[in-house]
Amino acid sequence: MTGRFITVEGTEGVGKSTNLAFIEGFLRSRAIDVITTREPGGTPLAEELRELLLAKREEPVDACAELLMVFAARAQHLNQLVAPALARGQWVLCDRFTDATYAYQGAGRGLSLETISKLEFLVQGSLQPDITVWLDIDVRLGLERARARADLDRFEEEDVSFFERVRAGYRARAEEAPARFCRINAGQPLARVQADIQRALEAFL
Ligand code: TMP
């Protein structure tokens, strides 16, 4: 039996790390063999590409180059780690996946959704997540949280209007795939966010 593929998405400061750990713990409590990974990244080569993508640099990064690096990392991650794990029957919990590309490179950078969809098919064929937990939060609130905690990477340095477009991009994805997407109001206190996530996962199981 093949495993299930769960992805977690959202803009900056939504609490992805905390809630990924919560989801992993919940699945393990149900005796599910799960591996947790992330995009961009998840294998040594894909992690190197992640560093290149997130690094701040003087040279402006061409949006198309950014898109191709994201998909290069994804091809490596998918073929080396995600697909073999699913084939072995393991579940894969992934911090971001292709919805992030539609949101950040499509809605955020303004690249053509049709081009993204062609690359998606090239890299993934018909593989899609089984469920996507979208942690949704007011952009300004999320940015305040994200900026309070660490050095900013190249994406986190973008302005509010960029993240408003990204959030709208996620909303559009959720509307296109309502059966797969589960929107969680991440602006609530953590206990309520996690209760909502648990309810969604129980329904999924
Ligand atoms: P994060 O792991 O801290 O969320 O950082 C990853 C960054 O990479 C985040 O700002 C979003 C960005 N990203 C894209 O722009 N496109 C993608 O397809 C993915 C997976 C991530």
Residues whose N, C-alpha, C, O or C-beta is under 5 A from the ligand:
A	BS01	TMP	E39 P40 V70 R96 F97 A100 T101 Y104 F155
